Amino acid sequence: MLVLTRKLNQSIKIGDDIEITVLEVRGEQVRIGISAPRDVVVHRKEVFDQIKQENLASSEVDASDIPDL
């Protein structure tokens, strides 16, 4: 894991197209802004993990669910 220190309004670039900016620091919370192309999907980790879990669950097919051909 790369660990970087940034101050308010400073940014981090990922590749040529993604920029992460520190917008606000309030106590233990940090608000960040992410600028990325529309085709780049951005989710909070807990949302990403839930989507991944739901996709795995929906891909599990029981043979009894498939009618005989």
N, C-alpha and C positions, 0 to 999 in steps of 0.2 A: 504494500500500500504506500502510495506517495502521500506525504503529509506536507501541506503548504500553509503558511501563515499569511493572511490577508487582512487588511484594514478596511474600514467602511469605504465603499465606492471603488475598491480595487477589484480586479477581475482575474480570472484564470481562463486560458484558452485551451480547448481540446480540439486538436486538428485545426483545420482552417475555418470551420463553420460553427463551432459551438463555443459560446462564451458564458461563463458563470460569474456573476457579480454579487458581492456582499452589499445588500441594500440597507440592512438595519441589524443592530445588535442590541438586544434588550434582555438583560440578566443572562440566563443560560440559553436563550433562544437566539438563533441567527436566521434572518430572512435573506434568502438568496433569489436572484433572478437568473433565468436561463434563457439565452437566445440561441435558437437552433433552427435549422430548416424544418419546414412543415412535415417532411417525410421522416424525420427523426422522432421516435416515440420517447416521451419522457414521463416517467411515473415515480411517485414516492416508492421506496423499497417495499413497504408493507402492501401497497396496492399491486405492485409487480409480482410479489410472492403469491398473493391471492389469485391473480389472473393465471399464473403458472399452475397453481394447484387445481384450479377449475378446469384448465385445459387438459391436464393429466387425467383428471377424473372423467371428463367427457370422452376421452380417447380410449378408456377402458371399456371394451365391449364383451359382454357375456355371450357365448355361443348360442344360448337359448333365446337371445333377443333377435337373432337373425333367422328369418323364415327359411324353410327348406326350398331350394331351387329346383 
